[in-house]
Amino acid sequence: MLDAMDSPSPPRIIELPKITDQRGNLSYLNSAEHIPFELQRAYFVYDVPAGSVRGGHAHKSLHQLILAISGSFDVVVNDGSGEQTFSLNRPWRGLYVGPMIWRALENFSSGAVCLVLASRPYEEEDYIRDFGTYSVLRGNP
Ligand code: TYD
């Protein structure tokens, strides 16, 4: 059977509901309805200095939804065979990134807040922090 090591799910944009009225907009997500994993953790990245790059790793089994809750940034993903850049600049438009996808977050606007919803608690052993190791695991020498 193919698993994420051999055949990672491609990253994809997930659009959340948006309720608009004169008082402002509201978006929400129900784990079972809107994201392809069960939510166990959330963390957020903020006050990112201009030019900083976050991420720079893959996960063996973690699923994530990455949201630009405020401002904007780019998520550069690599599945081992090519790179793709997703610009996130709306709080209701998130990027799903599954296991065995290399990602880097860059080009943060001033005041950007990145919210990450994750399928597992923080586990350092789930990280692959070296691109060479990642490439070998993906079958690219
Ligand atoms: P890291 O995952 O390297 O950040 P990023 O991918 O955004 O660049 O994490 C940075 C530090 O924060 C590292 O020491 C681990 C710690 N950390 C936690 O303790 N819990 C968490 O949920 C996360 C995401 C990180």
Backbone and ligand atoms as CSV (ligand in chain L), in Angstrom:
chain,resi,resn,atom,element,x,y,z
A,1,MET,N,N,0.843,-1.196,0.000
A,1,MET,CA,C,0.000,0.000,0.000
A,1,MET,C,C,0.882,1.251,0.000
A,2,LEU,N,N,0.481,2.258,-0.775
A,2,LEU,CA,C,1.235,3.504,-0.791
A,2,LEU,C,C,0.938,4.295,0.476
A,3,ASP,N,N,1.940,4.879,1.077
A,3,ASP,CA,C,1.698,5.780,2.194
A,3,ASP,C,C,2.341,7.118,1.882
A,4,ALA,N,N,2.328,8.016,2.874
A,4,ALA,CA,C,2.814,9.378,2.625
A,4,ALA,C,C,4.273,9.400,2.209
A,5,MET,N,N,5.083,8.415,2.662
A,5,MET,CA,C,6.497,8.389,2.279
A,5,MET,C,C,6.625,8.287,0.757
A,6,ASP,N,N,5.794,7.414,0.144
A,6,ASP,CA,C,5.879,7.171,-1.296
A,6,ASP,C,C,5.065,8.174,-2.089
A,7,SER,N,N,3.955,8.572,-1.537
A,7,SER,CA,C,2.999,9.337,-2.322
A,7,SER,C,C,2.282,10.357,-1.443
A,8,PRO,N,N,2.976,11.455,-1.095
A,8,PRO,CA,C,2.335,12.441,-0.215
A,8,PRO,C,C,1.135,13.105,-0.882
A,9,SER,N,N,0.108,13.423,-0.085
A,9,SER,CA,C,-1.035,14.183,-0.622
A,9,SER,C,C,-0.567,15.567,-1.015
A,10,PRO,N,N,-0.984,16.056,-2.185
A,10,PRO,CA,C,-0.562,17.401,-2.584
A,10,PRO,C,C,-1.164,18.456,-1.652
A,11,PRO,N,N,-0.409,19.492,-1.328
A,11,PRO,CA,C,-0.969,20.611,-0.569
A,11,PRO,C,C,-2.142,21.210,-1.359
A,12,ARG,N,N,-3.130,21.703,-0.640
A,12,ARG,CA,C,-4.257,22.319,-1.349
A,12,ARG,C,C,-4.908,23.395,-0.481
A,13,ILE,N,N,-5.503,24.355,-1.169
A,13,ILE,CA,C,-6.210,25.435,-0.489
A,13,ILE,C,C,-7.551,24.916,0.016
A,14,ILE,N,N,-7.852,25.252,1.258
A,14,ILE,CA,C,-9.160,24.949,1.845
A,14,ILE,C,C,-9.828,26.276,2.200
A,15,GLU,N,N,-11.015,26.484,1.633
A,15,GLU,CA,C,-11.741,27.730,1.913
A,15,GLU,C,C,-12.754,27.491,3.022
A,16,LEU,N,N,-12.724,28.344,4.014
A,16,LEU,CA,C,-13.627,28.221,5.156
A,16,LEU,C,C,-14.856,29.097,4.936
A,17,PRO,N,N,-15.945,28.764,5.611
A,17,PRO,CA,C,-17.133,29.606,5.488
A,17,PRO,C,C,-16.834,31.029,5.944
A,18,LYS,N,N,-17.527,31.970,5.321
A,18,LYS,CA,C,-17.354,33.383,5.682
A,18,LYS,C,C,-18.735,33.990,5.836
A,19,ILE,N,N,-19.006,34.488,7.025
A,19,ILE,CA,C,-20.303,35.109,7.293
A,19,ILE,C,C,-20.063,36.612,7.378
A,20,THR,N,N,-20.698,37.297,6.455
A,20,THR,CA,C,-20.464,38.748,6.356
A,20,THR,C,C,-21.703,39.492,6.815
A,21,ASP,N,N,-21.535,40.458,7.668
A,21,ASP,CA,C,-22.633,41.399,7.906
A,21,ASP,C,C,-22.042,42.773,8.206
A,22,GLN,N,N,-22.917,43.727,8.496
A,22,GLN,CA,C,-22.422,45.110,8.649
A,22,GLN,C,C,-21.422,45.249,9.783
A,23,ARG,N,N,-21.434,44.309,10.726
A,23,ARG,CA,C,-20.537,44.419,11.892
A,23,ARG,C,C,-19.151,43.871,11.596
A,24,GLY,N,N,-18.996,43.220,10.401
A,24,GLY,CA,C,-17.698,42.614,10.070
A,24,GLY,C,C,-17.869,41.173,9.652
A,25,ASN,N,N,-16.779,40.522,9.405
A,25,ASN,CA,C,-16.819,39.152,8.890
A,25,ASN,C,C,-16.479,38.147,9.984
A,26,LEU,N,N,-17.008,36.939,9.820
A,26,LEU,CA,C,-16.726,35.858,10.760
A,26,LEU,C,C,-16.497,34.585,9.950
A,27,SER,N,N,-15.422,33.886,10.241
A,27,SER,CA,C,-15.176,32.569,9.631
A,27,SER,C,C,-15.023,31.556,10.735
A,28,TYR,N,N,-15.279,30.292,10.414
A,28,TYR,CA,C,-15.208,29.246,11.433
A,28,TYR,C,C,-14.794,27.955,10.763
A,29,LEU,N,N,-14.391,26.997,11.577
A,29,LEU,CA,C,-14.219,25.660,11.019
A,29,LEU,C,C,-14.645,24.621,12.031
A,30,ASN,N,N,-15.296,23.602,11.521
A,30,ASN,CA,C,-15.621,22.401,12.288
A,30,ASN,C,C,-14.640,21.342,11.821
A,31,SER,N,N,-13.926,20.773,12.754
A,31,SER,CA,C,-12.873,19.816,12.399
A,31,SER,C,C,-13.390,18.758,11.411
A,32,ALA,N,N,-14.520,18.130,11.721
A,32,ALA,CA,C,-15.001,17.012,10.898
A,32,ALA,C,C,-15.446,17.456,9.510
A,33,GLU,N,N,-15.896,18.701,9.405
A,33,GLU,CA,C,-16.499,19.171,8.156
A,33,GLU,C,C,-15.489,19.847,7.231
A,34,HIS,N,N,-14.554,20.577,7.794
A,34,HIS,CA,C,-13.747,21.470,6.959
A,34,HIS,C,C,-12.289,21.087,6.805
A,35,ILE,N,N,-11.777,20.211,7.654
A,35,ILE,CA,C,-10.360,19.856,7.511
A,35,ILE,C,C,-10.199,18.332,7.481
A,36,PRO,N,N,-9.207,17.854,6.723
A,36,PRO,CA,C,-9.071,16.408,6.506
A,36,PRO,C,C,-8.281,15.700,7.611
A,37,PHE,N,N,-8.424,16.193,8.852
A,37,PHE,CA,C,-7.777,15.523,9.984
A,37,PHE,C,C,-8.472,15.978,11.260
A,38,GLU,N,N,-8.211,15.247,12.333
A,38,GLU,CA,C,-8.774,15.629,13.622
A,38,GLU,C,C,-7.812,16.588,14.319
A,39,LEU,N,N,-8.365,17.676,14.766
A,39,LEU,CA,C,-7.533,18.747,15.334
A,39,LEU,C,C,-7.110,18.416,16.765
A,40,GLN,N,N,-5.781,18.503,17.033
A,40,GLN,CA,C,-5.307,18.289,18.412
A,40,GLN,C,C,-4.525,19.467,18.969
A,41,ARG,N,N,-4.093,20.366,18.082
A,41,ARG,CA,C,-3.200,21.437,18.561
A,41,ARG,C,C,-3.327,22.643,17.649
A,42,ALA,N,N,-3.148,23.801,18.215
A,42,ALA,CA,C,-3.024,25.028,17.421
A,42,ALA,C,C,-1.820,25.803,17.934
A,43,TYR,N,N,-1.100,26.432,17.032
A,43,TYR,CA,C,-0.060,27.371,17.465
A,43,TYR,C,C,-0.033,28.538,16.484
A,44,PHE,N,N,0.569,29.624,16.909
A,44,PHE,CA,C,0.591,30.779,16.025
A,44,PHE,C,C,1.949,31.460,16.076
A,45,VAL,N,N,2.287,32.017,14.931
A,45,VAL,CA,C,3.587,32.671,14.722
A,45,VAL,C,C,3.287,34.127,14.402
A,46,TYR,N,N,3.982,35.042,15.052
A,46,TYR,CA,C,3.672,36.475,14.919
A,46,TYR,C,C,4.934,37.277,15.207
A,47,ASP,N,N,4.885,38.575,14.963
A,47,ASP,CA,C,6.065,39.447,15.151
A,47,ASP,C,C,7.268,38.891,14.390
A,48,VAL,N,N,7.027,38.438,13.170
A,48,VAL,CA,C,8.117,37.863,12.365
A,48,VAL,C,C,8.896,39.012,11.725
A,49,PRO,N,N,10.191,39.117,11.988
A,49,PRO,CA,C,10.961,40.218,11.394
A,49,PRO,C,C,11.005,40.085,9.871
A,50,ALA,N,N,11.067,41.228,9.192
A,50,ALA,CA,C,11.134,41.230,7.724
A,50,ALA,C,C,12.295,40.346,7.273
A,51,GLY,N,N,12.057,39.524,6.285
A,51,GLY,CA,C,13.110,38.672,5.716
A,51,GLY,C,C,13.275,37.336,6.411
A,52,SER,N,N,12.589,37.118,7.544
A,52,SER,CA,C,12.714,35.834,8.263
A,52,SER,C,C,12.015,34.710,7.510
A,53,VAL,N,N,12.576,33.527,7.633
A,53,VAL,CA,C,11.948,32.328,7.048
A,53,VAL,C,C,11.647,31.366,8.185
A,54,ARG,N,N,10.395,30.909,8.261
A,54,ARG,CA,C,9.980,29.919,9.265
A,54,ARG,C,C,9.820,28.581,8.571
A,55,GLY,N,N,9.582,27.536,9.370
A,55,GLY,CA,C,9.434,26.201,8.782
A,55,GLY,C,C,10.795,25.691,8.361
A,56,GLY,N,N,10.904,25.244,7.103
A,56,GLY,CA,C,12.157,24.655,6.662
A,56,GLY,C,C,12.278,23.243,7.194
A,57,HIS,N,N,11.205,22.486,7.025
A,57,HIS,CA,C,11.190,21.091,7.468
A,57,HIS,C,C,9.981,20.373,6.878
A,58,ALA,N,N,9.960,19.056,7.055
A,58,ALA,CA,C,8.765,18.258,6.730
A,58,ALA,C,C,8.380,17.512,8.003
A,59,HIS,N,N,7.197,16.917,7.980
A,59,HIS,CA,C,6.759,16.068,9.093
A,59,HIS,C,C,6.490,14.668,8.560
A,60,LYS,N,N,6.785,13.682,9.401
A,60,LYS,CA,C,6.544,12.296,8.979
A,60,LYS,C,C,5.060,11.973,8.970
A,61,SER,N,N,4.323,12.450,9.974
A,61,SER,CA,C,2.914,12.043,10.025
A,61,SER,C,C,1.940,13.177,10.326
A,62,LEU,N,N,2.457,14.380,10.545
A,62,LEU,CA,C,1.571,15.489,10.944
A,62,LEU,C,C,0.810,16.078,9.753
A,63,HIS,N,N,-0.475,16.365,9.991
A,63,HIS,CA,C,-1.296,17.126,9.032
A,63,HIS,C,C,-1.476,18.532,9.610
A,64,GLN,N,N,-1.450,19.537,8.742
A,64,GLN,CA,C,-1.609,20.914,9.215
A,64,GLN,C,C,-2.516,21.711,8.275
A,65,LEU,N,N,-3.203,22.679,8.854
A,65,LEU,CA,C,-3.859,23.716,8.062
A,65,LEU,C,C,-3.215,25.041,8.475
A,66,ILE,N,N,-2.662,25.749,7.491
A,66,ILE,CA,C,-1.919,26.982,7.744
A,66,ILE,C,C,-2.781,28.157,7.287
A,67,LEU,N,N,-3.002,29.108,8.185
A,67,LEU,CA,C,-3.898,30.233,7.886
A,67,LEU,C,C,-3.190,31.563,8.134
A,68,ALA,N,N,-3.381,32.508,7.236
A,68,ALA,CA,C,-2.904,33.879,7.450
A,68,ALA,C,C,-4.052,34.622,8.139
A,69,ILE,N,N,-4.076,34.547,9.459
A,69,ILE,CA,C,-5.171,35.149,10.221
A,69,ILE,C,C,-5.139,36.667,10.088
A,70,SER,N,N,-3.946,37.200,9.920
A,70,SER,CA,C,-3.786,38.635,9.662
A,70,SER,C,C,-2.596,38.810,8.731
A,71,GLY,N,N,-2.676,39.779,7.828
A,71,GLY,CA,C,-1.560,40.044,6.933
A,71,GLY,C,C,-1.367,38.922,5.915
A,72,SER,N,N,-0.139,38.753,5.469
A,72,SER,CA,C,0.121,37.792,4.397
A,72,SER,C,C,1.524,37.200,4.523
A,73,PHE,N,N,1.698,36.041,3.911
A,73,PHE,CA,C,3.009,35.398,3.776
A,73,PHE,C,C,2.890,34.339,2.696
A,74,ASP,N,N,4.032,33.834,2.256
A,74,ASP,CA,C,4.064,32.779,1.246
A,74,ASP,C,C,4.450,31.452,1.899
A,75,VAL,N,N,3.827,30.387,1.434
A,75,VAL,CA,C,4.233,29.040,1.855
A,75,VAL,C,C,4.809,28.353,0.612
A,76,VAL,N,N,6.098,28.035,0.686
A,76,VAL,CA,C,6.765,27.345,-0.423
A,76,VAL,C,C,6.818,25.866,-0.056
A,77,VAL,N,N,6.120,25.051,-0.848
A,77,VAL,CA,C,6.058,23.617,-0.559
A,77,VAL,C,C,6.851,22.859,-1.615
A,78,ASN,N,N,7.357,21.708,-1.207
A,78,ASN,CA,C,8.140,20.864,-2.111
A,78,ASN,C,C,7.791,19.416,-1.772
A,79,ASP,N,N,7.373,18.652,-2.768
A,79,ASP,CA,C,7.022,17.253,-2.512
A,79,ASP,C,C,8.182,16.318,-2.848
A,80,GLY,N,N,9.346,16.894,-3.070
A,80,GLY,CA,C,10.517,16.086,-3.412
A,80,GLY,C,C,10.776,16.084,-4.898
A,81,SER,N,N,9.775,16.489,-5.686
A,81,SER,CA,C,9.994,16.535,-7.133
A,81,SER,C,C,9.803,17.920,-7.717
A,82,GLY,N,N,9.305,18.863,-6.914
A,82,GLY,CA,C,9.138,20.223,-7.427
A,82,GLY,C,C,8.571,21.136,-6.365
A,83,GLU,N,N,8.757,22.435,-6.612
A,83,GLU,CA,C,8.361,23.447,-5.642
A,83,GLU,C,C,7.112,24.183,-6.122
A,84,GLN,N,N,6.310,24.625,-5.172
A,84,GLN,CA,C,5.118,25.410,-5.504
A,84,GLN,C,C,4.946,26.466,-4.406
A,85,THR,N,N,4.542,27.663,-4.799
A,85,THR,CA,C,4.366,28.728,-3.803
A,85,THR,C,C,2.890,29.093,-3.692
A,86,PHE,N,N,2.390,29.090,-2.465
A,86,PHE,CA,C,1.023,29.535,-2.194
A,86,PHE,C,C,1.118,30.834,-1.403
A,87,SER,N,N,0.493,31.895,-1.907
A,87,SER,CA,C,0.451,33.159,-1.170
A,87,SER,C,C,-0.833,33.176,-0.356
A,88,LEU,N,N,-0.672,33.291,0.946
A,88,LEU,CA,C,-1.854,33.334,1.819
A,88,LEU,C,C,-2.059,34.772,2.275
A,89,ASN,N,N,-3.237,35.300,2.022
A,89,ASN,CA,C,-3.509,36.700,2.378
A,89,ASN,C,C,-4.965,36.942,2.763
A,90,ARG,N,N,-5.716,35.876,3.011
A,90,ARG,CA,C,-7.094,36.001,3.476
A,90,ARG,C,C,-7.283,35.021,4.635
A,91,PRO,N,N,-7.920,35.463,5.746
A,91,PRO,CA,C,-8.025,34.578,6.911
A,91,PRO,C,C,-8.896,33.347,6.680
A,92,TRP,N,N,-9.767,33.374,5.671
A,92,TRP,CA,C,-10.678,32.253,5.422
A,92,TRP,C,C,-10.131,31.272,4.381
A,93,ARG,N,N,-8.907,31.516,3.915
A,93,ARG,CA,C,-8.363,30.700,2.832
A,93,ARG,C,C,-7.062,30.066,3.332
A,94,GLY,N,N,-7.140,28.804,3.787
A,94,GLY,CA,C,-5.981,28.148,4.389
A,94,GLY,C,C,-5.316,27.170,3.445
A,95,LEU,N,N,-4.116,26.758,3.817
A,95,LEU,CA,C,-3.389,25.764,3.022
A,95,LEU,C,C,-3.236,24.488,3.836
A,96,TYR,N,N,-3.770,23.400,3.294
A,96,TYR,CA,C,-3.581,22.086,3.917
A,96,TYR,C,C,-2.224,21.533,3.478
A,97,VAL,N,N,-1.407,21.142,4.457
A,97,VAL,CA,C,-0.108,20.521,4.170
A,97,VAL,C,C,-0.043,19.224,4.977
A,98,GLY,N,N,0.036,18.114,4.275
A,98,GLY,CA,C,0.035,16.802,4.917
A,98,GLY,C,C,1.447,16.293,5.170
A,99,PRO,N,N,1.532,15.028,5.586
A,99,PRO,CA,C,2.825,14.418,5.886
A,99,PRO,C,C,3.744,14.370,4.660
A,100,MET,N,N,5.041,14.437,4.918
A,100,MET,CA,C,6.089,14.260,3.912
A,100,MET,C,C,6.086,15.332,2.812
A,101,ILE,N,N,5.672,16.540,3.207
A,101,ILE,CA,C,5.795,17.703,2.321
A,101,ILE,C,C,6.751,18.690,2.995
A,102,TRP,N,N,7.809,19.033,2.278
A,102,TRP,CA,C,8.741,20.048,2.786
A,102,TRP,C,C,8.084,21.415,2.654
A,103,ARG,N,N,8.204,22.292,3.666
A,103,ARG,CA,C,7.592,23.617,3.578
A,103,ARG,C,C,8.471,24.677,4.240
A,104,ALA,N,N,8.409,25.869,3.638
A,104,ALA,CA,C,9.041,27.038,4.254
A,104,ALA,C,C,8.049,28.192,4.160
A,105,LEU,N,N,7.989,29.003,5.209
A,105,LEU,CA,C,7.089,30.163,5.244
A,105,LEU,C,C,7.964,31.412,5.174
A,106,GLU,N,N,7.670,32.281,4.217
A,106,GLU,CA,C,8.541,33.437,4.007
A,106,GLU,C,C,7.734,34.625,3.499
A,107,ASN,N,N,8.434,35.746,3.343
A,107,ASN,CA,C,7.801,36.955,2.805
A,107,ASN,C,C,6.637,37.429,3.684
A,108,PHE,N,N,6.839,37.394,4.989
A,108,PHE,CA,C,5.799,37.829,5.931
A,108,PHE,C,C,5.597,39.337,5.825
A,109,SER,N,N,4.348,39.755,5.756
A,109,SER,CA,C,4.066,41.195,5.798
A,109,SER,C,C,4.200,41.667,7.244
A,110,SER,N,N,4.320,42.971,7.398
A,110,SER,CA,C,4.381,43.541,8.743
A,110,SER,C,C,3.063,43.224,9.470
A,111,GLY,N,N,3.135,42.735,10.684
A,111,GLY,CA,C,1.936,42.442,11.471
A,111,GLY,C,C,1.257,41.130,11.124
A,112,ALA,N,N,1.862,40.308,10.254
A,112,ALA,CA,C,1.218,39.037,9.871
A,112,ALA,C,C,1.122,38.096,11.068
A,113,VAL,N,N,0.011,37.380,11.119
A,113,VAL,CA,C,-0.165,36.333,12.134
A,113,VAL,C,C,-0.501,35.043,11.395
A,114,CYS,N,N,0.320,34.026,11.641
A,114,CYS,CA,C,0.137,32.710,11.007
A,114,CYS,C,C,-0.418,31.762,12.059
A,115,LEU,N,N,-1.622,31.254,11.818
A,115,LEU,CA,C,-2.222,30.272,12.722
A,115,LEU,C,C,-2.079,28.900,12.073
A,116,VAL,N,N,-1.565,27.937,12.834
A,116,VAL,CA,C,-1.411,26.574,12.318
A,116,VAL,C,C,-2.260,25.631,13.166
A,117,LEU,N,N,-3.152,24.900,12.514
A,117,LEU,CA,C,-3.950,23.869,13.168
A,117,LEU,C,C,-3.305,22.539,12.838
A,118,ALA,N,N,-3.148,21.685,13.840
A,118,ALA,CA,C,-2.341,20.479,13.636
A,118,ALA,C,C,-3.035,19.238,14.200
A,119,SER,N,N,-2.707,18.101,13.615
A,119,SER,CA,C,-3.385,16.843,13.940
A,119,SER,C,C,-2.775,16.115,15.133
A,120,ARG,N,N,-1.607,16.582,15.620
A,120,ARG,CA,C,-0.903,15.866,16.687
A,120,ARG,C,C,-0.293,16.871,17.665
A,121,PRO,N,N,-0.017,16.437,18.876
A,121,PRO,CA,C,0.759,17.293,19.773
A,121,PRO,C,C,2.148,17.547,19.197
A,122,TYR,N,N,2.877,18.477,19.769
A,122,TYR,CA,C,4.246,18.738,19.330
A,122,TYR,C,C,5.116,17.517,19.635
A,123,GLU,N,N,5.777,17.011,18.597
A,123,GLU,CA,C,6.643,15.827,18.743
A,123,GLU,C,C,7.894,16.062,17.895
A,124,GLU,N,N,9.005,16.373,18.532
A,124,GLU,CA,C,10.224,16.683,17.771
A,124,GLU,C,C,10.617,15.514,16.869
A,125,GLU,N,N,10.316,14.284,17.305
A,125,GLU,CA,C,10.708,13.114,16.502
A,125,GLU,C,C,9.905,12.983,15.211
A,126,ASP,N,N,8.846,13.769,15.071
A,126,ASP,CA,C,8.060,13.739,13.834
A,126,ASP,C,C,8.654,14.661,12.758
A,127,TYR,N,N,9.609,15.517,13.167
A,127,TYR,CA,C,10.199,16.485,12.219
A,127,TYR,C,C,11.293,15.834,11.378
A,128,ILE,N,N,11.380,16.250,10.122
A,128,ILE,CA,C,12.566,15.996,9.288
A,128,ILE,C,C,13.108,17.386,8.980
A,129,ARG,N,N,14.239,17.733,9.576
A,129,ARG,CA,C,14.738,19.104,9.479
A,129,ARG,C,C,15.871,19.263,8.471
A,130,ASP,N,N,16.275,18.155,7.869
A,130,ASP,CA,C,17.389,18.210,6.909
A,130,ASP,C,C,16.851,17.832,5.521
A,131,PHE,N,N,17.042,18.747,4.539
A,131,PHE,CA,C,16.444,18.493,3.223
A,131,PHE,C,C,17.061,17.271,2.545
A,132,GLY,N,N,18.342,17.028,2.797
A,132,GLY,CA,C,18.996,15.840,2.234
A,132,GLY,C,C,18.343,14.554,2.744
A,133,THR,N,N,18.097,14.514,4.048
A,133,THR,CA,C,17.432,13.334,4.644
A,133,THR,C,C,16.036,13.185,4.058
A,134,TYR,N,N,15.332,14.323,3.928
A,134,TYR,CA,C,13.983,14.302,3.347
A,134,TYR,C,C,14.023,13.724,1.928
A,135,SER,N,N,14.980,14.195,1.121
A,135,SER,CA,C,15.072,13.736,-0.272
A,135,SER,C,C,15.312,12.240,-0.340
A,136,VAL,N,N,16.183,11.738,0.546
A,136,VAL,CA,C,16.466,10.298,0.548
A,136,VAL,C,C,15.202,9.509,0.915
A,137,LEU,N,N,14.476,10.003,1.940
A,137,LEU,CA,C,13.244,9.322,2.346
A,137,LEU,C,C,12.207,9.314,1.221
A,138,ARG,N,N,12.240,10.350,0.384
A,138,ARG,CA,C,11.312,10.436,-0.741
A,138,ARG,C,C,11.814,9.682,-1.966
A,139,GLY,N,N,12.984,9.053,-1.801
A,139,GLY,CA,C,13.493,8.229,-2.889
A,139,GLY,C,C,14.345,8.983,-3.876
A,140,ASN,N,N,14.746,10.230,-3.538
A,140,ASN,CA,C,15.633,10.999,-4.418
A,140,ASN,C,C,17.015,11.052,-3.782
A,141,PRO,N,N,18.012,10.485,-4.398
A,141,PRO,CA,C,19.335,10.474,-3.787
A,141,PRO,C,C,19.922,11.887,-3.681
L,1,TYD,P1,P,9.559,25.123,14.908
L,1,TYD,O1,O,8.577,24.053,14.654
L,1,TYD,O2,O,10.972,24.909,14.498
L,1,TYD,O3,O,9.055,26.513,14.296
L,1,TYD,P2,P,8.754,26.889,12.767
L,1,TYD,O4,O,8.471,25.622,12.021
L,1,TYD,O5,O,7.575,27.818,12.792
L,1,TYD,O6,O,9.936,27.603,12.219
L,1,TYD,O7,O,9.515,25.431,16.466
L,1,TYD,C1,C,10.277,26.461,17.083
L,1,TYD,C2,C,10.434,26.124,18.551
L,1,TYD,O8,O,9.177,26.082,19.228
L,1,TYD,C3,C,11.100,24.781,18.805
L,1,TYD,O9,O,12.001,24.938,19.884
L,1,TYD,C4,C,9.979,23.879,19.236
L,1,TYD,C5,C,8.972,24.818,19.869
L,1,TYD,N1,N,7.575,24.385,19.657
L,1,TYD,C6,C,6.842,23.882,20.725
L,1,TYD,O10,O,7.344,23.753,21.851
L,1,TYD,N2,N,5.543,23.509,20.513
L,1,TYD,C7,C,4.949,23.627,19.302
L,1,TYD,O11,O,3.748,23.269,19.141
L,1,TYD,C8,C,5.724,24.134,18.207
L,1,TYD,C9,C,5.145,24.270,16.826
L,1,TYD,C10,C,7.030,24.507,18.430
